[in-house]
Amino acid sequence: MATINDVAKMAGVSKGTVSSVFSKKRPISTEVTERVLAVAKELSYFPNHIARSLAIKKTMIVGLKIPISREHAMSGFEVQLINGVIRECSKRGYRVLLDTLPEHDDPIHFAVDPVDGVIMLNPRTQDPRIDRYKLMQTPLVLIGRPDPMDETVCYIDNDNVKIGNQVGQYLLENGHTSILFLNASSDMTVAADRKRGLYEAFESSGVSTEHLKVMHYSRKQHRNPTHYGYVSLKNSYGNHDYTAIIADTDRVALGALQATRELGIVIPEQLSIVALSDDPVLAQETSPKLTSVELSAELLGSEAAKLLLKKIKNIGIVQQKVIDAKLILRESCKMYV
C-alpha cells in the first residue's frame, strides 16, 4: 500500500505539501495540486484520516448539533444553516458531523463526539450543555444567545427582541390587537426574546395585551411544528376572535393554514398570518403567499463556522455577533378594519 512518503517522492514535493493538498490547510498552487493528485491516483494512495488526526492532534471535524424529532423533516431554515456551516468548514479542510439526536439532561448520557469543536443550535434556558463543554474545554459556538447571558460564551444570533417588536408594530399599525402568538418551546431563549419584543410593541403603542394570547410548542404534545400550528388554531379559534397569527416558523404557519381551510377562514380577509422564519420556496408556494421574516440562515451558519474555526485555533477568543433580519411582506396579511 502506497504511503504519503511515496507520493511526495514521486511528485517531487515535501510530505507536508502532500498533506496540505488533501487537507486544504494551506493554499497550494494548481500545478502542484494537480501533480500530487495525479501521482496519488497512479499509486492508489488514499489519505488515512485517523492517522492524520493522531499526528496533528486534531480530528479536522466540526460537530453541528441540530436536534430533530423523528416526525420532523428538516426545515428550509435548517437546510440553509447547514449549507452555511459546510461551505465555510470545507474551505478550511474541515468535515462536518451532523448530530440530530435529542440531547439528554442526564450528564451520564451526554454525547462526547470525536470533534475539534461544536456549533449548537437553539440553546435552552439554563442549558447544562454549555457548562459541560466548558469543563471539557471543547470550543463551542451557539446559534442563539445563552440564558442567562454569559460574556464568556461565543454566539451568533438574530436580534429576536427586535424581530418580535417589528412584527408586533406592523400588525398593530394595521389594526390587529387580537393576536395569537404560536411561539417556540418555552425553554428556548429565542422564545423569551420574541415574546418580550412583542409585548414591548404593545406597550409602546399604548395597546392593552388583554387580547394577546401566547402559546408554546411542546415536544410532548405536538408531533412536529406543522401539527403544533394546526391543533393550536383548530382548538382555540372558536373561543377567541383572533385577527392575526404570528407563527414561530413557516412550518407552524403551514399547519395553521391547514386549520383555516378546514374552519372555512379566508386568509387574509378574516385572519392575517406572519411567520418568523422564511423558506422562500415554501412561502411562495403557499396560498396566499406567506408574509415572513428573513433570518439569513445560511449567513448564521457561515458566521458560526468562521467563529468556531477561530476558537479552535485560540480557545480564548470570545465574540458575539448579531445578524440582521428583515420582514418580507407578501399576501397573507391585510389591514383589519
N, C-alpha and C positions, 0 to 999 in steps of 0.2 A: 504493500500500500504506500502510495506517494506521501511524502511529508512536506511541510511548509519549507523546509530547507531545500528539498529537491526542486520545488517551484522557483524559489529565489535564485538558486544556482543556474538553472536553465534559462530563466528570464533575465539574468544579469542584474539583479537588484538585491537589496537587503531583505532580510526576513521581516523587518519592521514595515517595509514598503508593501510586501505581500499582505501582511496583516491589515494594513490601512486600506488596501484595495477592497478587502472583503468587509471590514468593519465600518468603513467610511468615517473613521475617527478624525482623519485629516485629509485635506484635498490632495489628490494625486492626478497628474496630467492625464489627459485622454489617451495619449500614445502609450504611456507606461501601463495604464489600467488595461487597455486592450491587449497588450503583450502578456501581462500577467494572467489575465483571464484565458487567453489562448493556450498558454502553457499549462494552466490548471486543467483545462479541458482535455488537452492531449495526454496528461498524466493521470486523468481521472481523479484529481485531487478535490476534496471537499473539506472546508474548514471544520474543525471539531469545536463546537461551541462550548462544551463542558470543559475541555482542556484549556481553551482560551480564558474562560471565566476564572478558572483556578490560577492561571498565570497572572492575570491583571487584577485579581481580587474583585471583579465586578461581573455581574450576570449580563449586563447590557440589556436588561429587560425592565420596563416600567409597568407597574401594576395600575390598572384602571378599574375602580370599584363602582359599578352601577347596578345595585340590586334590582332585579326584575322578577316579578311573580311568574309562575308557570303559565297563568292565563293572560299575561300582559305582553303583547308583542312590542318591540321597540318602537318608540315614537319617532317622528321626524326630528325632534329636538335632540334625542339621544343619539340618533344616527349621525347627525351633523356634528355633534360634540365629539363623538368617537373619531370621525374623519379629521377633525382639527388636531386631536391628540396624535393620531397615527402619522399625519403629514409632518408634524414638527419632529416627532421622535425618529422617523425614517431618515430625515435629513442628517441626523447625527448618529446613525447606525444603531439605534435602539429598537428593539421589538416591543410590542405592547401585549401584555397579558390581561385580557378582559375577564373580570370576575363579576358575574351577575347573580351569584348566590347570596341570599339574605344573610346578614351578619347576626351572630348570637351575642346577647348581652353577657352571657357567662364567659369570663376570660379563659376558661379551660378550652372552650370551643373556638377561640379567636384564631383565625387563619393566619399563618405566617408563610407568605409566598416567597419563592426564590426571585426576588426583585431588588433593584437598587433604590427604588423609591416608589411612592404611591400617590395617585391622584384619586380623590374621593368625592363623589357627587352627593349633594344634598345632606350635609351634616345635620344631626338632630340636636335638640336642646340637651345640654349636659351630655354630649356624646362621649361615651367612655373610650371609643376607639382612638380619639386624639391623644389622650394620655398614654395609651398603650404604645402607640407609635413613637411617642417621645421617649418612653422608657427603653424601647428597643433601638433608639437613635436611628430610626428609619426616616429619611427625608419624606415629608408629607406636604401636599398642596391640596387645599379644599376648593371645590367649586361650590360656593355658598359660604356665607360667613359663619364663624363659630359662635355659639351662645352658651355661656357668657363670652363676651368679646375677650380675645386673648391676643395681645400685641406681639406675642412670640410665634404666632401661627400664620403661615402663608396662605392666602386665599385669593381667588378670582371670583367676582360676583357682579351681578347687576345691582343697581340701586332699587331694591324691591319696595322700599318705603315710597320712593318717588313714583314707581310704577303704579302702586295701589292708589296713590294720591292723584296721579294723572288720569287714570281710568275713572276714578270717582268724580273728579271735577268735570270730565267730559259728559258723563251720564247726568250729573246734576244740572249742568248747563243746558242739557236737552230735556229737562223737565222730569227726570226719573228720580224719585225719592223713595220708592218702594222697591228695594233691590235684594235679590238673593245672591249671596256670595258663596259659591262652591269652592271652598279653599282647600289647600293641600292638607296633609296629615298634621294634626295639631302639635306633634313633637318635632316638626321641621322648622328651622329658623326662617325659611322663606315665607312660611305661613304667617308667622308673627309679624314680619316686616310688612307684608302686603296688607294685612288687616289693619295695622297701625296707620299706614298711608291712607287707606280708605276712610278710616274714622277721622283722620286729620282733614280730609277733604270735606266731610260733612260739617266738622266743627268750623272750618274757615269760611264755609258758605252760610253758616248760621242755620243749618237744617238739622232737625232732630233725627237721631238714629233709631227712633221708635219702630220704623218700618224697614230697617235694615236687618236681614237675617243672615247669619254666618253659619255654614255647615263645614265639617271637616271630613276628608277622606279617611276611611278606616280599612286597614288590611283585613280585619276580621269580618266586617260587614259587607265589603264590596269586593267582587271578584276581580275587577280591574277598573281603571279610570272611566271607561265608557259606561260600565254598569253603574258606577257612582253617579254620573251625571243623569242617567236615565231614571234610576229609582228615586233620587233626591227630588227631582222635579215632579215625577209621576205621583209621589206620595204626599207632596206638600202643596201643590198648586191650588187645589180646591179650597184650602184653608187660608190662603194668603193671596192678595191681589198684586203679585209682582208685576212690574212693568219692565224690569230688566234683570238679566242674569250675568254675573261675572263668573266665568269658569276658569279654574286653575290651569287647565291645559286645553288644547284643541280636542284631545280625546274625550275629556269631560264634556266639552261643548257638543261634541258629536252625539254623546248619549242623551244630552238634554234636547237636542234637535229631534232625535228619535221619539222622545216622550211627547214633544209638542205635536208631532204628526198624529200620534195616537189620541192625544187630547183635543185635537182639532184647533190648536192655537196657530195663528198665522204670524210668521216672522217676516218683517219686523213690525207689522201693523199693530199686533197685540202684545208682542213681547220682543225686546231687544236682547241680543246676546253678544258678549265680548269674551274672547279667550286670551288668557295671559301668557300664551306662547303661540308661535307662528310656524306651522308646517305649510309652506307655500302651496304645495300640491293639494293637500287636504283642504286648505282654506279656499282654494279656487274651485274645488270640486263639490263643495257643499252647496246646497241651495236653500236660501240665498248665500252668496259668498260671505265668508266669516270675517268680521272685524276682529283684529287680534293684535298682540304685542310682539314685535320682532325682538328677540332676546340675543341675537347674534351667537347662536350656539356653537358654530364652528370656530368663531373667534375666541369664545370662552375656553374651548378645548385647546386651541393652539397656544393661547397665552398661559394656560395652566401647565402645559407641557414645557414651554420655554422656561417658566419659573422653576419647575421641578428639576430640569436638567442643570440649571444654575445651582440649585440647592444640593444636588448630588455632588457637584464639584466642591461646593463650600457649604456645609450644613449650617453654618452660622448665618447665612443670608436670610433675612426676613422682609418680605414685601407683600403688600396688599394692592389689588388693582380693581377698579370698577369699570365695567363695560357698559356703554350707553345702550338703552333700549328705546324703541320707537313704536308708538301707536299707529297702526295701519288701518285706515278707515275703508271698509268695503260696504257690504249691503245688509248686514244683519242688525244694524242699529238705526233707529229713527227717533226724531223728536217726539216726546209724549206730550199731548195736549189735553 
